[in-house]
Amino acid sequence: MERRSFIKTTAAGIATSLLAPSLGLSNGVLGKASSLQSFYRIPDAMGHIRHGLFQLNPVHQPLLPHWLRLFEPHRFFHDGMEAGGNDLQTFTIKVKEHFITLGHSAAEVHIMEGDDAMTCESQHQSDALTVMRDKHSLLYDGGKERVAIVLKGEAQINGESFSTHEFIVSDEGLNIEQEEGALSVVIHQP
């Protein structure tokens, strides 16, 4: 191969790989995208050693809707040193100026919206958030943008399989069918 041809080919390859994130080719898109409906995966929660330094680590996903200002996952190790089944996982969500904190462990789900703190037994519904535990089905009409996130287990959303930390942003109708042992949230546009 000629040196000039090699240099041109290599330069074109490097330029393409550097442009790929800005073209949306490496944003973690999991499936097809149509109009305002896209599939994504959030990064795993940052782990925290008990009594360690707590670090804020918001998810910066450029394709999240503008009204969902913050989605921050954390995992607090039950045994203090490494991940396990009884860890407390929390998610801090900011919808416009409204903060929501959701925490779940192997057996419990707790929600804090503003000054209200509650335990979610099966399903929780508010203006900004729907939380579903275990086996559930929900159907939403289109017209209002929503973010549906599977936090634990498996769910079918609009016929597509979703597992832990996968989510969809959609202004179209949503049909969510969740399996036993799963935990999902739907964040509603204000």
TIDO-586928 format. One line per field, with one value per atom (N, C-alpha, C): x, y negated, z. Coordinates in nm, 3 decimals, padded with zeros to 5 digits. Atoms other than C-alpha are relative to their C-alpha. Layout:
N
xx	X, ... .
yy	Y, ... .
zz	Z, ... .
This chain:
190
xx	00.084, 00.000, 00.089, -00.077, 00.128, -00.015, 00.000, 00.216, -00.112, 00.106, -00.020, -00.138, 00.129, -00.311, -00.025, 00.011, -00.245, -00.034, 00.024, -00.234, -00.141, 00.136, -00.558, -00.104, 00.096, -00.741, -00.003, -00.007, -00.621, -00.062, 00.057, -00.711, -00.152, 00.146, -01.060, -00.063, 00.052, -01.112, -00.002, -00.007, -01.000, -00.104, 00.098, -01.216, -00.141, 00.133, -01.521, -00.025, 00.020, -01.467, -00.015, 00.013, -01.428, -00.135, 00.129, -01.747, -00.117, 00.108, -01.949, -00.085, 00.088, -02.065, -00.090, 00.083, -02.186, -00.106, 00.100, -02.372, -00.103, 00.095, -02.552, 00.025, -00.027, -02.383, 00.049, -00.050, -02.240, -00.064, 00.069, -02.497, -00.073, 00.066, -02.610, -00.139, 00.133, -02.915, -00.016, 00.017, -03.054, -00.083, 00.088, -03.311, -00.035, 00.042, -03.501, -00.043, 00.045, -03.585, -00.097, 00.096, -03.889, -00.055, 00.044, -04.007, 00.064, -00.055, -03.966, 00.006, -00.006, -03.933, 00.137, -00.134, -03.585, 00.024, -00.033, -03.441, 00.143, -00.132, -03.142, 00.031, -00.042, -02.945, 00.074, -00.071, -02.840, 00.122, -00.117, -02.496, -00.034, 00.021, -02.473, 00.019, -00.008, -02.513, 00.141, -00.130, -02.200, -00.008, -00.003, -02.108, 00.062, -00.051, -02.049, 00.033, -00.040, -01.856, -00.058, 00.061, -02.027, 00.098, -00.078, -01.897, 00.111, -00.098, -01.700, -00.037, 00.029, -01.695, -00.114, 00.115, -02.033, 00.031, -00.029, -01.987, -00.125, 00.110, -02.256, 00.045, -00.036, -02.260, -00.124, 00.121, -02.554, 00.023, -00.006, -02.631, -00.017, 00.008, -02.557, -00.030, 00.044, -02.755, -00.059, 00.046, -02.791, -00.136, 00.128, -03.100, -00.117, 00.111, -03.303, -00.080, 00.079, -03.591, 00.046, -00.046, -03.520, -00.066, 00.071, -03.777, 00.051, -00.060, -03.595, 00.143, -00.126, -03.308, 00.109, -00.098, -03.139, -00.053, 00.030, -03.139, 00.131, -00.126, -02.873, -00.013, 00.007, -02.830, 00.117, -00.104, -02.637, -00.028, 00.013, -02.573, 00.083, -00.067, -02.489, 00.015, -00.028, -02.321, -00.047, 00.055, -02.502, 00.111, -00.108, -02.186, 00.115, -00.099, -01.985, 00.115, -00.118, -01.733, -00.028, 00.023, -01.883, -00.148, 00.140, -02.206, -00.057, 00.071, -02.462, -00.149, 00.145, -02.832, -00.080, 00.073, -02.930, 00.044, -00.045, -02.770, -00.119, 00.100, -02.972, 00.037, -00.022, -03.004, -00.094, 00.082, -03.127, 00.010, 00.007, -03.229, -00.055, 00.045, -03.253, -00.043, 00.059, -03.478, -00.045, 00.047, -03.543, -00.082, 00.092, -03.845, -00.034, 00.005, -03.835, 00.068, -00.059, -03.781, -00.045, 00.058, -03.944, 00.095, -00.091, -03.710, -00.076, 00.055, -03.799, 00.118, -00.102, -03.585, -00.072, 00.057, -03.662, 00.113, -00.100, -03.474, -00.060, 00.050, -03.504, 00.112, -00.089, -03.344, -00.069, 00.059, -03.425, -00.148, 00.137, -03.752, -00.088, 00.080, -03.864, 00.028, -00.014, -03.924, -00.053, 00.040, -03.934, 00.006, 00.009, -04.034, -00.009, 00.008, -03.975, -00.022, 00.035, -04.150, -00.026, 00.014, -04.103, 00.014, -00.002, -04.191, -00.068, 00.072, -04.388, 00.093, -00.077, -04.216, -00.097, 00.093, -04.393, 00.071, -00.046, -04.336, -00.093, 00.080, -04.453, -00.022, 00.033, -04.632, -00.014, 00.025, -04.749, 00.015, -00.006, -04.801, -00.019, 00.010, -04.758, -00.022, 00.030, -04.904, -00.005, 00.008, -04.845, 00.002, -00.002, -04.844, 00.128, -00.129, -04.474, 00.050, -00.064, -04.412, -00.101, 00.071, -04.562, 00.106, -00.092, -04.381, -00.080, 00.067, -04.472, 00.092, -00.073, -04.358, -00.068, 00.048, -04.394, -00.078, 00.069, -04.639, -00.108, 00.095, -04.826, -00.010, 00.017, -04.964, -00.056, 00.050, -05.015, -00.008, 00.016, -05.136, -00.015, 00.006, -05.074, -00.032, 00.026, -05.218, 00.116, -00.105, -04.986, -00.034, 00.024, -04.953, 00.080, -00.078, -04.756, 00.129, -00.128, -04.386, 00.022, -00.028, -04.283, 00.134, -00.121, -03.966, -00.034, 00.027, -04.020, 00.134, -00.129, -03.726, -00.023, 00.002, -03.683, 00.116, -00.105, -03.492, 00.046, -00.036, -03.497, -00.085, 00.075, -03.598, -00.021, 00.031, -03.761, -00.139, 00.131, -04.048, -00.008, 00.027, -04.204, -00.061, 00.052, -04.252, -00.022, 00.039, -04.438, 00.054, -00.040, -04.349, 00.149, -00.146, -03.972, 00.038, -00.048, -03.790, 00.098, -00.089, -03.624, 00.045, -00.051, -03.402, 00.053, -00.044, -03.243, 00.079, -00.061, -03.144, -00.021, 00.035, -03.290, -00.126, 00.117, -03.542, -00.036, 00.053, -03.750, -00.052, 00.057, -03.838, -00.102, 00.102, -04.167, -00.111, 00.120, -04.448, -00.117, 00.105, -04.644, -00.060, 00.060, -04.863, 00.101, -00.088, -04.689, -00.084, 00.062, -04.792, 00.110, -00.103, -04.591, -00.056, 00.035, -04.614, 00.123, -00.113, -04.391, -00.011, -00.004, -04.283, 00.004, -00.009, -04.295, 00.142, -00.131, -04.009, 00.063, -00.058, -03.956, -00.039, 00.028, -03.951, 00.024, -00.010, -04.020, -00.059, 00.057, -04.090, -00.033, 00.034, -04.260, 00.002, -00.011, -04.160, -00.079, 00.093, -04.426, 00.046, -00.029, -04.366, -00.099, 00.092, -04.508, -00.090 .
yy	00.117, 00.000, -00.124, 00.124, -00.345, -00.077, 00.078, -00.571, -00.104, 00.103, -00.851, 00.062, -00.068, -00.610, 00.046, -00.044, -00.467, -00.117, 00.119, -00.813, -00.053, 00.048, -00.922, 00.092, -00.097, -00.603, -00.006, 00.009, -00.624, -00.129, 00.130, -00.994, 00.001, -00.008, -00.927, 00.085, -00.087, -00.644, -00.069, 00.072, -00.856, -00.112, 00.109, -01.151, 00.054, -00.061, -00.923, 00.043, -00.044, -00.774, -00.118, 00.118, -01.122, -00.068, 00.061, -01.245, 00.088, -00.093, -00.934, -00.043, 00.041, -01.063, -00.117, 00.115, -01.390, 00.036, -00.046, -01.200, 00.091, -00.083, -00.998, 00.149, -00.140, -00.671, 00.073, -00.067, -00.603, -00.056, 00.054, -00.754, 00.108, -00.106, -00.413, 00.028, -00.026, -00.393, 00.150, -00.144, -00.044, 00.054, -00.052, -00.015, -00.106, 00.095, -00.197, -00.132, 00.131, -00.565, -00.055, 00.061, -00.733, -00.125, 00.130, -01.092, -00.032, 00.031, -01.162, 00.124, -00.122, -00.799, 00.062, -00.057, -00.668, 00.089, -00.095, -00.384, -00.024, 00.028, -00.435, 00.093, -00.071, -00.280, -00.100, 00.088, -00.475, 00.075, -00.068, -00.403, 00.060, -00.060, -00.183, -00.104, 00.093, -00.357, -00.002, 00.013, -00.489, 00.069, -00.070, -00.265, -00.084, 00.076, -00.412, 00.095, -00.077, -00.247, -00.070, 00.058, -00.297, -00.095, 00.106, -00.615, -00.052, 00.049, -00.685, -00.139, 00.131, -01.004, 00.011, 00.000, -01.060, -00.096, 00.082, -01.189, -00.013, 00.021, -01.346, 00.041, -00.048, -01.186, -00.001, 00.005, -01.310, 00.064, -00.057, -01.128, -00.113, 00.104, -01.365, 00.069, -00.062, -01.222, -00.111, 00.114, -01.485, 00.021, -00.026, -01.315, 00.008, 00.008, -01.338, -00.127, 00.121, -01.584, -00.115, 00.118, -01.941, -00.014, 00.014, -01.917, 00.097, -00.092, -01.622, -00.047, 00.071, -01.821, 00.084, -00.079, -01.555, 00.141, -00.139, -01.179, 00.058, -00.037, -01.058, 00.131, -00.126, -00.692, 00.016, -00.032, -00.579, 00.137, -00.131, -00.243, 00.000, -00.004, -00.212, 00.146, -00.140, 00.121, 00.042, -00.050, 00.320, 00.049, -00.052, 00.493, -00.099, 00.105, 00.171, 00.002, -00.009, 00.291, 00.031, -00.038, 00.446, 00.023, -00.013, 00.483, 00.135, -00.122, 00.736, -00.018, -00.001, 00.820, -00.088, 00.082, 00.611, -00.146, 00.140, 00.283, -00.093, 00.104, -00.037, -00.077, 00.078, -00.194, -00.118, 00.121, -00.552, -00.070, 00.079, -00.775, -00.137, 00.136, -01.151, -00.056, 00.046, -01.300, -00.144, 00.138, -01.667, -00.027, 00.032, -01.748, -00.147, 00.147, -02.123, -00.039, 00.038, -02.252, 00.093, -00.094, -01.952, 00.119, -00.111, -01.698, 00.122, -00.128, -01.330, 00.091, -00.100, -01.068, 00.133, -00.134, -00.700, 00.092, -00.095, -00.433, 00.139, -00.137, -00.057, 00.095, -00.109, 00.246, 00.128, -00.126, 00.614, 00.011, -00.020, 00.587, -00.124, 00.120, 00.222, -00.106, 00.116, -00.083, -00.121, 00.122, -00.431, -00.117, 00.116, -00.755, -00.124, 00.130, -01.111, -00.105, 00.109, -01.388, -00.123, 00.120, -01.730, 00.037, -00.032, -01.690, 00.133, -00.125, -01.367, 00.120, -00.124, -01.034, 00.116, -00.113, -00.704, 00.128, -00.131, -00.332, 00.046, -00.048, -00.188, 00.150, -00.142, 00.144, 00.068, -00.059, 00.212, -00.102, 00.105, -00.109, -00.136, 00.137, -00.482, -00.091, 00.093, -00.759, -00.142, 00.143, -01.135, -00.074, 00.078, -01.420, 00.020, -00.008, -01.375, 00.142, -00.131, -01.004, 00.112, -00.125, -00.655, 00.104, -00.107, -00.372, 00.130, -00.130, -00.009, 00.107, -00.115, 00.294, 00.127, -00.133, 00.657, 00.000, -00.019, 00.764, -00.106, 00.107, 00.469, -00.022, 00.047, 00.342, -00.140, 00.137, -00.025, -00.040, 00.051, -00.199, -00.151, 00.146, -00.569, -00.045, 00.062, -00.778, -00.087, 00.087, -00.981, -00.147, 00.143, -01.357, -00.067, 00.056, -01.404, 00.081, -00.070, -01.323, 00.065, -00.077, -01.058, 00.071, -00.081, -00.876, 00.122, -00.126, -00.508, 00.071, -00.059, -00.346, 00.129, -00.126, 00.015, -00.005, 00.009, 00.003, 00.138, -00.135, 00.377, 00.099, -00.105, 00.689, -00.024, 00.006, 00.711, -00.060, 00.056, 00.526, -00.006, 00.021, 00.503, -00.139, 00.134, 00.145, -00.014, 00.008, 00.105, 00.120, -00.123, 00.467, 00.027, -00.018, 00.420, 00.045, -00.046, 00.603, -00.100, 00.091, 00.379, 00.072, -00.056, 00.487, -00.115, 00.098, 00.308, -00.115, 00.127, -00.056, -00.038, 00.041, -00.068, -00.084, 00.087, -00.339, -00.052, 00.055, -00.505, -00.140, 00.134, -00.868, -00.003, -00.006, -00.900, -00.101, 00.082, -01.141, 00.075, -00.086, -00.856, 00.083, -00.085, -00.607, 00.101, -00.100, -00.368, 00.115, -00.120, -00.011, 00.073, -00.059, 00.125, 00.125, -00.126, 00.489, 00.047, -00.026, 00.570, 00.138, -00.134, 00.911, -00.004, -00.014, 01.036, -00.030, 00.033, 00.897, -00.123, 00.117, 00.595, -00.129, 00.133, 00.226, -00.100, 00.099, -00.050, -00.131, 00.132, -00.423, -00.066, 00.084, -00.656, -00.143, 00.141, -01.022, -00.080, 00.073, -01.257, -00.142, 00.141, -01.587, -00.087, 00.086, -01.866, -00.081 .
zz	00.000, 00.000, 00.000, 00.004, -00.080, 00.130, -00.123, 00.208, 00.000, 00.007, 00.089, 00.017, -00.010, 00.051, 00.144, -00.138, 00.397, 00.093, -00.084, 00.556, -00.021, 00.028, 00.382, 00.061, -00.054, 00.481, 00.152, -00.146, 00.841, 00.051, -00.040, 00.868, -00.012, 00.019, 00.729, 00.109, -00.106, 00.980, 00.135, -00.128, 01.276, 00.004, 00.005, 01.166, 00.018, -00.013, 01.135, 00.144, -00.138, 01.482, 00.096, -00.086, 01.635, -00.020, 00.028, 01.468, 00.042, -00.030, 01.560, 00.119, -00.110, 01.904, -00.038, 00.035, 01.754, -00.104, 00.096, 01.485, 00.065, -00.071, 01.751, -00.019, 00.025, 01.655, 00.124, -00.120, 01.998, 00.126, -00.117, 02.236, 00.079, -00.075, 02.361, -00.050, 00.053, 02.136, -00.014, -00.003, 02.181, -00.114, 00.103, 01.909, -00.100, 00.103, 01.643, 00.062, -00.047, 01.675, -00.103, 00.091, 01.529, 00.066, -00.049, 01.571, 00.134, -00.131, 01.944, 00.088, -00.078, 02.052, -00.020, 00.007, 02.133, 00.120, -00.105, 02.343, 00.046, -00.054, 02.575, 00.116, -00.121, 02.861, 00.088, -00.093, 03.170, 00.053, -00.057, 03.317, 00.136, -00.131, 03.625, 00.110, -00.113, 03.959, 00.056, -00.065, 04.125, 00.136, -00.127, 04.418, 00.109, -00.114, 04.761, 00.114, -00.117, 05.042, 00.122, -00.120, 05.376, 00.069, -00.062, 05.544, -00.092, 00.096, 05.228, -00.048, 00.055, 05.029, -00.099, 00.090, 04.867, -00.115, 00.117, 04.514, -00.086, 00.092, 04.301, -00.139, 00.132, 03.957, -00.089, 00.083, 03.745, -00.136, 00.134, 03.422, -00.100, 00.102, 03.136, -00.133, 00.124, 02.847, -00.086, 00.079, 02.576, -00.066, 00.066, 02.438, 00.098, -00.095, 02.760, -00.029, 00.023, 02.735, 00.090, -00.073, 02.853, 00.137, -00.126, 03.134, 00.107, -00.096, 03.297, 00.023, -00.019, 03.441, 00.066, -00.073, 03.656, 00.019, -00.034, 03.682, 00.049, -00.060, 03.922, 00.079, -00.074, 04.028, 00.098, -00.099, 04.339, 00.058, -00.062, 04.503, 00.128, -00.129, 04.874, 00.040, -00.026, 04.952, 00.138, -00.126, 05.221, 00.094, -00.084, 05.343, 00.017, -00.018, 05.316, -00.097, 00.084, 05.058, -00.147, 00.140, 04.742, -00.026, 00.042, 04.546, 00.042, -00.041, 04.668, -00.020, 00.023, 04.655, 00.093, -00.097, 04.961, 00.000, 00.008, 04.849, -00.015, 00.019, 04.863, -00.127, 00.122, 04.518, 00.003, -00.001, 04.495, -00.135, 00.122, 04.208, 00.037, -00.023, 04.242, -00.134, 00.124, 03.976, 00.020, -00.007, 03.904, -00.126, 00.109, 03.689, 00.014, -00.010, 03.618, 00.131, -00.129, 03.977, 00.112, -00.095, 04.150, 00.020, -00.029, 04.323, 00.048, -00.042, 04.365, 00.030, -00.031, 04.538, 00.015, -00.006, 04.489, 00.044, -00.048, 04.683, 00.005, -00.010, 04.656, 00.041, -00.037, 04.814, -00.045, 00.045, 04.769, 00.037, -00.048, 04.966, -00.001, -00.017, 04.980, -00.104, 00.089, 04.762, 00.077, -00.070, 04.920, -00.098, 00.089, 04.747, 00.087, -00.068, 04.863, -00.107, 00.092, 04.667, 00.083, -00.082, 04.820, 00.146, -00.143, 05.189, 00.030, -00.020, 05.138, -00.019, 00.009, 05.210, 00.015, -00.003, 05.143, -00.044, 00.045, 05.090, -00.110, 00.113, 04.759, 00.016, -00.015, 04.813, -00.137, 00.132, 04.457, -00.111, 00.101, 04.260, 00.068, -00.050, 04.329, -00.120, 00.110, 04.113, 00.054, -00.031, 04.130, -00.133, 00.124, 03.879, -00.080, 00.067, 03.803, -00.020, -00.005, 03.863, 00.020, -00.026, 03.839, 00.032, -00.038, 04.021, 00.001, 00.007, 03.948, 00.055, -00.053, 04.149, -00.047, 00.036, 04.046, -00.131, 00.129, 03.773, -00.018, 00.030, 03.620, -00.150, 00.138, 03.292, 00.005, 00.009, 03.208, -00.146, 00.135, 02.896, 00.009, 00.003, 02.826, -00.141, 00.129, 02.544, -00.041, 00.050, 02.324, 00.026, -00.012, 02.317, 00.110, -00.110, 02.640, 00.011, -00.004, 02.658, 00.137, -00.121, 02.913, -00.014, -00.003, 03.016, 00.086, -00.072, 03.114, 00.021, -00.036, 03.298, 00.077, -00.075, 03.409, 00.098, -00.103, 03.739, 00.047, -00.043, 03.815, -00.077, 00.066, 03.624, -00.148, 00.143, 03.280, -00.021, 00.039, 03.108, -00.152, 00.142, 02.764, -00.014, 00.024, 02.647, -00.150, 00.141, 02.316, -00.079, 00.067, 02.233, 00.000, -00.006, 02.289, 00.141, -00.130, 02.572, 00.059, -00.075, 02.831, 00.125, -00.125, 03.117, 00.087, -00.099, 03.413, -00.062, 00.039, 03.345, -00.146, 00.136, 02.994, 00.007, -00.004, 02.917, -00.138, 00.124, 02.647, 00.027, -00.002, 02.580, -00.112, 00.103, 02.395, 00.024, -00.008, 02.318, -00.065, 00.055, 02.159, 00.112, -00.102, 02.343, 00.052, -00.061, 02.583, 00.052, -00.055, 02.659, 00.076, -00.085, 02.953, 00.065, -00.065, 03.065, 00.075, -00.087, 03.358, 00.061, -00.057, 03.491, 00.153, -00.146, 03.850, 00.046, -00.054, 04.059, -00.063, 00.068, 03.832, 00.072, -00.052, 03.924, -00.113, 00.108, 03.671, 00.046, -00.026, 03.680, -00.134, 00.113, 03.435, 00.051, -00.038, 03.466, -00.102, 00.086, 03.324, -00.023, 00.032, 03.147, 00.075, -00.076, 03.364, -00.093 .
